[in-house]
């Protein structure tokens, strides 16, 4: 009401000013005043109250419309954010799947060759493999190879574990090789370390340690950094620690030179 009260006072002041000017030189006369009232009507407090109510109603309507618009925009924003998050999750899943199939990671999944499954041909994989069935062909994988079935062909993997397995071919590992009890390997073994508890017919070339368990049977030469032979292991071949830090041939060569000098 304060705004309209001020407006009423301003109008009253304007009328007073007009009356003052009339007194000075501008004479509208009674007919002019009557005509003015007939044209514009006489303003009352009720008229101002009605006008203020209309304005307040309009402002309230605009406020409600603005709030509703903001709520709709908020809901739309929430929907857009949810859709964006879902799209990003889908893209991440697709990228992970693509990475798996393109060799991005060698330990994210494991291929299983089940019992009774026979494969003829070479097999390659960027993941791990559990071989329970039979493969006739070469195997080349980037992950771990667990063999409880049979392989006729060469095998290459990051690590190779054979338990009750039959392998006819070379075994090459970038890491450890373990030939478990009841496993038979006919072929050479190359690795950085090896534990032999089964039977091996072939040379063992390991740059690290070799451990022969009590049930081990080896028919072939062993090259390694160190050899541990448990009681009961059987070896038919030569053992050479050619990768050891100390070279026996160099040692005795130096001893021979020292004796000659003395």
TITORLO-241455 format. One record per residue (C-alpha): z, y negated, x negated. Coordinates in steps of 0.2 Angstrom, whole numbers, plus 5000, padded with zeros to 4 digits. Example, Ala and Ser with C-alpha at 12.3 -4.5 7.8 and 13.67 -1.06 7.14 Angstrom:
<pts>
503950224938 503650054932 
</pts>
This chain:
<pts>
500050005000 500349884985 498449874982 498049825000 499549705001 498849614986 497049614994 497849535010 498649405000 497049364991 496149345007 497549235014 497449134998 495549125000 495749055018 496948925012 495748874999 494348855012 495548755023 495948645008 494148615004 493848575023 495248445022 494348375007 492548355013 491948525020 492248515039 491848675048 492548635064 493348745078 491548815082 491248875064 492948955064 492649035080 490949095075 491749165059 493049265069 491749325081 490649385066 491949475055 493349505067 495149465064 495949575050 497649655054 498949765045 498349915055 496549895049 497249885031 498250045034 496750135041 495750085026 497050145014 497150305023 495250335022 495250295004 496750415000 495850545010 494250525000 495150524983 496050684989 494450764994 493650714977 495150784968 495050954977 493150964973 493550924955 494851064954 493751184963 492351144951 493551164936 494151334943 492351394945 491951344928 493551424921 493051584930 491251574924 491951544906 493051704907 491551804913 490451744899 491851774886 492151954893 490251984893 490151924875 491552034869 490752184877 489052144869 489852124852 490852284853 489152374858 488352294843 489752354831 489652534838 487752534836 487952464818 489252594814 488052734821 486552664811 487652664795 488152844798 486352904800 485752794786 486952854773 488152704773 489652814772 489852994766 491453044775 491252974793 490653134801 490453324797 489053444801 489553614806 488453774804 489353894816 489554074814 488054174819 486854024815 485554064802 484553924794 482953954783 482453794773 483253654763 484753554771 485153374766 486553264773 487453104769 489053174777 490153324775 489753504780 490653654786 489653804783 490153954793 488454034796 487054074784 485853964775 484354024765 483853864755 484453724744 485953614750 486053434745 487453334753 488453174749 490053234755 491153384754 490453564757 491653694764 490853864763 491554014772 489854094776 488354124764 487154024754 485554094746 485053944736 485653804725 487153694731 487553514727 488953404734 490353284730 491553424731 491353614735 492653734742 492153914745 493354034753 492854214757 491054154754 489454234747 488454114736 486854164726 486354014717 486953864706 488453764712 488453584706 489853464711 490253284706 492053324708 493053474710 492453654713 493653784720 493153964722 494354054733 494954234733 493654354740 492254234736 490854294725 489654174716 488154234707 487554074698 488053944686 489453814690 489453634685 490853514690 492153394683 493553524686 493653694693 494953824700 494254004701 495154134711 493654234715 492254324706 490954224696 489454294687 488654144678 489154014665 490453884670 490153704663 491553594667 491953424659 493853434664 495053574666 494653754671 496053864679 495754044681 496954124694 497654294693 496354364704 494854284695 493454384688 492254284677 490654364668 489954224658 490354084646 491553944650 491353764643 492753644647 494053524641 495453644644 495653814650 497153894659 497154084661 498454154672 499054334669 497854454677 496254354676 494754454668 493454364657 491954434649 491154294639 491554154627 492754014630 492353844622 493353684624 491953584618 492453434629 494153424622 494753264613 494953364597 493453454589 494053614580 492453614569 492653434564 494553464560 494153614548 492753524541 493853384536 495153504529 493753584518 493253414511 495053374507 495353534498 493753504487 494353334483 496053394477 
</pts>
